[in-house]
């Protein structure tokens, strides 16, 4: 093997913020990476099962469904 080409790598440590910052940054990440392990940096932070469920229901993945970036 002489050459290895990684066309769309994975981001194994992606920090995401809320609101406008998320909407501004996420499209760039989607263009570069095939998958990501997300570390949410939220204000207020997730502190309960209900908070986690709310985050899951409003997860950035849902914002990208059907989009070509």
SVG drawing of the C-alpha trace seen along z (x, -y; Angstrom):
<svg xmlns="http://www.w3.org/2000/svg" viewBox="-39 -33 43 35">
<polyline fill="none" stroke="black" stroke-width="0.4" points="0.0,0.0 1.5,-3.3 -1.4,-5.7 -4.3,-6.0 -7.1,-8.4 -9.7,-9.3 -12.5,-11.1 -14.7,-11.9 -13.2,-11.2 -15.0,-11.0 -14.8,-13.7 -14.6,-11.8 -14.8,-14.8 -17.2,-17.5 -18.2,-20.2 -21.5,-21.8 -23.1,-25.0 -26.7,-26.1 -28.6,-28.5 -27.0,-30.7 -23.5,-29.3 -24.8,-25.8 -26.6,-26.9 -23.5,-28.8 -20.9,-26.1 -22.7,-22.8 -22.9,-23.0 -19.1,-23.3 -18.8,-20.2 -21.3,-18.3 -19.3,-19.1 -16.0,-17.8 -17.0,-14.8 -19.1,-11.7 -20.0,-11.1 -19.3,-12.7 -19.4,-11.9 -21.1,-15.0 -20.1,-16.6 -22.8,-19.2 -21.8,-22.4 -25.2,-23.7 -26.4,-26.5 -28.0,-25.3 -26.3,-21.9 -28.2,-18.6 -28.9,-17.6 -31.9,-15.2 -33.5,-12.6 -36.1,-15.2 -33.3,-17.5 -31.7,-14.7 -35.0,-13.8 -35.5,-17.5 -32.0,-17.7 -32.5,-14.4 -35.8,-15.7 -34.1,-18.9 -30.8,-17.3 -28.8,-18.9 -29.2,-15.7 -32.9,-16.6 -32.0,-20.0 -30.0,-18.5 -32.6,-15.9 -33.2,-16.3 -30.4,-19.0 -27.6,-18.8 -24.7,-20.8"/>
</svg>
